[in-house]
Amino acid sequence: MALKIPTLVLDAVVLQILDRGELYGYLISKEIQEITHISDSTTYPVLRRLEKAELLETHTVIFEERSRKYYKITDQGKVRLKELKQDWHEFATQINSILGE
């Protein structure tokens, strides 16, 4: 049985991926799926929520007669990513002390 990934962890993962450069939704979803089992239907609501919170910005590019929505992390998103990484480190340290890791 796999643990479900909490929302804030998914936020951090998406922000971290986009901190390396802009990507369109499908590639973001595939990159996440390389490390954990989540569906595309999980990724897109995260992207929309982060965009609404102004942590991401978007633009559309036409590619082979189809539109692709590209996502880019904002300065506010970079600040939030730093906070989430710090929170994750503290959380992981506490849990590892309990679990003996």
KENU-944671 format. One record per residue (C-alpha): x, y, z; residue number from 1; residue in three letters. Coordinates in pm, 1 decimal. Example, Ala and Ser with C-alpha at 12.3 -4.5 7.8 and 13.67 -1.06 7.14 Angstrom:
REM residues 2
TILO, u, v, w, num, residuo
TILO, 1230.0, -450.0, 780.0, 1, ALA
TILO, 1367.0, -106.0, 714.0, 2, SER
***
This chain:
REM residues 101
TILO, u, v, w, num, residuo
TILO, 0.0, 0.0, 0.0, 1, MET
TILO, 137.5, 341.9, -92.6, 2, ALA
TILO, 90.3, 648.7, 122.2, 3, LEU
TILO, -117.7, 928.2, -26.1, 4, LYS
TILO, 80.7, 1241.3, -96.1, 5, ILE
TILO, -45.5, 1539.7, 103.5, 6, PRO
TILO, -152.0, 1848.3, -90.3, 7, THR
TILO, 131.9, 2065.1, 38.5, 8, LEU
TILO, 387.6, 1804.6, -67.1, 9, VAL
TILO, 238.1, 1798.3, -417.8, 10, LEU
TILO, 256.5, 2177.3, -421.8, 11, ASP
TILO, 624.6, 2161.2, -332.0, 12, ALA
TILO, 695.2, 1895.4, -595.4, 13, VAL
TILO, 526.1, 2096.2, -872.7, 14, VAL
TILO, 696.7, 2418.6, -767.1, 15, LEU
TILO, 1034.2, 2243.4, -753.1, 16, GLN
TILO, 991.0, 2098.1, -1102.4, 17, ILE
TILO, 898.7, 2440.0, -1239.2, 18, LEU
TILO, 1183.3, 2609.1, -1052.8, 19, ASP
TILO, 1410.8, 2436.9, -1307.7, 20, ARG
TILO, 1219.4, 2587.9, -1600.3, 21, GLY
TILO, 876.4, 2622.4, -1756.0, 22, GLU
TILO, 691.4, 2313.7, -1881.7, 23, LEU
TILO, 348.3, 2226.6, -2008.4, 24, TYR
TILO, 105.4, 2027.7, -1796.7, 25, GLY
TILO, 154.7, 1684.4, -1953.7, 26, TYR
TILO, 532.7, 1693.5, -1898.4, 27, LEU
TILO, 487.7, 1808.5, -1538.9, 28, ILE
TILO, 249.6, 1519.9, -1477.1, 29, SER
TILO, 486.7, 1267.1, -1636.3, 30, LYS
TILO, 781.3, 1392.1, -1433.3, 31, GLU
TILO, 584.4, 1348.9, -1111.1, 32, ILE
TILO, 469.5, 1002.4, -1222.8, 33, GLN
TILO, 835.0, 897.4, -1254.9, 34, GLU
TILO, 869.0, 925.2, -877.3, 35, ILE
TILO, 521.2, 842.3, -749.1, 36, THR
TILO, 188.5, 704.1, -861.4, 37, HIS
TILO, -47.7, 990.5, -927.5, 38, ILE
TILO, -282.3, 1043.9, -1217.4, 39, SER
TILO, -302.7, 1332.7, -1459.8, 40, ASP
TILO, -637.3, 1412.2, -1299.0, 41, SER
TILO, -446.4, 1481.9, -975.3, 42, THR
TILO, -183.8, 1707.3, -1133.5, 43, THR
TILO, -409.4, 1950.2, -1317.4, 44, TYR
TILO, -609.6, 2065.2, -1012.2, 45, PRO
TILO, -278.7, 2132.7, -834.2, 46, VAL
TILO, -161.3, 2343.3, -1128.2, 47, LEU
TILO, -488.6, 2538.8, -1136.2, 48, ARG
TILO, -478.2, 2599.6, -760.4, 49, ARG
TILO, -116.2, 2719.4, -770.3, 50, LEU
TILO, -195.9, 2947.0, -1063.5, 51, GLU
TILO, -496.4, 3092.4, -881.7, 52, LYS
TILO, -274.1, 3157.7, -578.1, 53, ALA
TILO, -33.9, 3342.8, -812.8, 54, GLU
TILO, 246.0, 3097.5, -743.5, 55, LEU
TILO, 248.3, 3005.3, -1113.9, 56, LEU
TILO, 184.8, 3198.4, -1431.4, 57, GLU
TILO, 90.6, 3054.6, -1767.9, 58, THR
TILO, 100.9, 3116.0, -2138.4, 59, HIS
TILO, -31.6, 2913.6, -2429.6, 60, THR
TILO, 171.2, 2794.3, -2728.6, 61, VAL
TILO, 27.4, 2632.8, -3040.9, 62, ILE
TILO, 218.2, 2313.8, -3125.2, 63, PHE
TILO, 113.7, 2089.8, -3415.3, 64, GLU
TILO, -228.2, 2257.8, -3428.1, 65, GLU
TILO, -288.6, 2199.2, -3057.9, 66, ARG
TILO, -252.9, 2443.5, -2774.0, 67, SER
TILO, -21.9, 2371.2, -2485.2, 68, ARG
TILO, -47.7, 2560.9, -2160.7, 69, LYS
TILO, 298.5, 2628.5, -2021.2, 70, TYR
TILO, 350.4, 2692.8, -1651.0, 71, TYR
TILO, 623.1, 2904.9, -1495.4, 72, LYS
TILO, 697.4, 2964.5, -1127.8, 73, ILE
TILO, 655.5, 3323.9, -1008.7, 74, THR
TILO, 873.9, 3508.0, -758.7, 75, ASP
TILO, 597.0, 3451.0, -503.1, 76, GLN
TILO, 608.0, 3080.1, -596.9, 77, GLY
TILO, 982.2, 3069.2, -530.9, 78, LYS
TILO, 928.3, 3216.0, -184.5, 79, VAL
TILO, 654.8, 2959.1, -115.4, 80, ARG
TILO, 878.6, 2676.3, -241.7, 81, LEU
TILO, 1151.7, 2780.7, 0.4, 82, LYS
TILO, 900.4, 2777.2, 287.8, 83, GLU
TILO, 764.4, 2436.1, 188.3, 84, LEU
TILO, 1113.6, 2288.2, 162.3, 85, LYS
TILO, 1198.9, 2414.6, 510.0, 86, GLN
TILO, 871.3, 2276.3, 648.4, 87, ASP
TILO, 936.4, 1943.3, 475.1, 88, TRP
TILO, 1286.5, 1917.3, 619.2, 89, HIS
TILO, 1158.2, 1979.3, 972.3, 90, GLU
TILO, 869.9, 1733.2, 926.9, 91, PHE
TILO, 1092.0, 1461.4, 777.4, 92, ALA
TILO, 1345.4, 1503.0, 1058.0, 93, THR
TILO, 1073.1, 1464.8, 1321.9, 94, GLN
TILO, 916.2, 1157.6, 1157.1, 95, ILE
TILO, 1253.5, 995.3, 1094.9, 96, ASN
TILO, 1339.2, 1037.7, 1463.1, 97, SER
TILO, 1025.5, 843.7, 1551.7, 98, ILE
TILO, 1067.6, 577.7, 1284.4, 99, LEU
TILO, 1438.0, 537.4, 1352.6, 100, GLY
TILO, 1568.4, 653.3, 1015.3, 101, GLU
***
